[in-house]
Amino acid sequence: MRGAVSTALLLLCVALIFAAAPRAFAAESAGTILMLKGDVEAEAADGTARVLAKGEDVSQGDTIKTAPKSFAVINFSDGGKVTVRPGTVLVIDEYAYGGDNDGAALKLVKGGLRALTGAIAKQNPDAYRVNTPVATLGVRGTEFDVRWCEGEECAREEELLKEEEGAEAEATPAQ
């Protein structure tokens, strides 16, 4: 009987370790979804995909994808905000804040974004960059807008942008 209890306790401990392991090795949060509209998903570096909702975390290595007529506002942990526009694919290549090597590198694969930078860019503008298929943007100000589109995508996105800016204005408290 004593051996069975010891074995059961050992198995219970092993099960608890494996249950906690994914959380222990999960990527540290880079930011939180402040608001979104429509269908927005994130694909982690390991290939697992999830549908995003308001209040969910995004991490370094995540690829954020917005469907047409959808957008998301990410509140990064350094206080910066990035609006991921409709039909966009954005990769959070690098993100670290609160340590010795603060920095952010976003990759705009397609679509557009609007950024209001936070503490990383204020402390060291060279530590914050946005890469596109044709250029790397360095930050010299605190707010910028970038789009990567072709042909009809640009016209369609312009229409959606007007909708998005209206929704953003409603969600932003007056200062």
Salt bridges, closest charged atoms under 4 A:
GLU43 OE1 - LYS65 NZ 3.47
ASP62 OD2 - ARG50 NH2 2.98
GLU94 OE2 - ARG129 NH2 3.47
ASP126 OD1 - ARG140 NH2 3.22
GLU143 OE2 - ARG114 NH2 2.22
ASP145 OD1 - ARG85 NH1 2.71
GLU157 OE2 - ARG147 NH1 3.70
GLU158 OE1 - ARG147 NH1 3.06
GLU163 OE1 - LYS37 NZ 3.00
GLU164 OE2 - ARG85 NE 3.47
